[in-house]
Amino acid sequence: MSGATIAAGGGKVAVEARVSRGLWSDAYRRLLHNKPAMLGFVLIVLFIGVAVLAGVIAPYGPYEQRLGPSLQAPSAAHPFGLDKLGRDMLSRVMYGAQISLQVGVIAVIMALVMGAIIGSLAGGLGGLVDSVLMRITDVLLAIPGILLAIGIIAWLDRGMLQLMLAIAVTYVPIFARLLRGSILALRESDYVIAAGAVGASKLRLLVRHMLPNALTPLIVQATLILATAIIDIAGLGFLGLGPPDPRTPEWGTMLVDARRFLTAAPHIVFFVGGSIVISAVGFNLLGDGLRESLDPKLKR
């Protein structure tokens, strides 16, 4: 009898493993057949490749000035043209991708960690903890994100770390609300109730049983928010709240310089703005594809 029980138990584990692999394989297969998601993936790979290899593939340095006329139109020597100081725009756009990727990724990771802590505590513990944390979250959600970021930078002064923190704080409530909702839904699951019935503590239920099953929506949301974070970085730079050094090849700061020469040198706005659009669209397309692939309800 015990041998049969063990065999049955082993068979059940094997079936569950196959089902798990089947679900992930199915999601991966659907993602590969999602053409917009694959286009987004290609754009993201291009964006990350340019950012990481900017120091190697950029034809000139970001601060290197060329002798001759400034605001030169695109040419064979300078495919993106020159800015007002005779600096190669292609090289500056490449180095700008480096800054946007670094600030965006770190800011989203910070927001994800802080939001996950708040959301897990609120959803897992409930009661007074949930009420207090969610009221703080509601206050942050009531403030427009760009205004909150401006206020944080005005309070902490300009700097790369301040820029990352300001953008991160604006997205913390989104992650917190999303994770709290997922955990509240999982609290009524059979396996969570069974674990609690055999004596598992609230902390163990949260860490071992609910969090691992609630992280998938956060990953998808992080991909979508990264697109918005890149736009926010450029927007704050355009408002003069970006890197302290105005020479820094940051996309928003470059748009400020290009604004005064919109008629004489429209190529600057076109290439810088196009870079922002392409990177944001790439993350949005991939994020939408991940959401469709990982959500069984959207299976086609």
HELIX and SHEET records of a PDB file:
HELIX    1   1 SER A    2  LEU A   32  1                                  31    
HELIX    2   2 LYS A   35  VAL A   52  1                                  18    
HELIX    3   3 ALA A   54  ILE A   57  1                                   4    
HELIX    4   4 MET A   89  LEU A  125  1                                  37    
HELIX    5   5 GLY A  127  ALA A  142  1                                  16    
HELIX    6   6 GLY A  145  LEU A  156  1                                  12    
HELIX    7   7 MET A  160  LEU A  186  1                                  27    
HELIX    8   8 ASP A  190  ALA A  197  1                                   8    
HELIX    9   9 LYS A  202  ARG A  204  1                                   3    
HELIX   10  10 LEU A  205  MET A  210  3                                   6    
HELIX   11  11 LEU A  211  PHE A  238  1                                  28    
HELIX   12  12 TRP A  251  ARG A  259  1                                   9    
HELIX   13  13 PRO A  266  LEU A  294  1                                  29    
HELIX   14  14 PRO A  296  LEU A  298  5                                   3    
END                                                                             
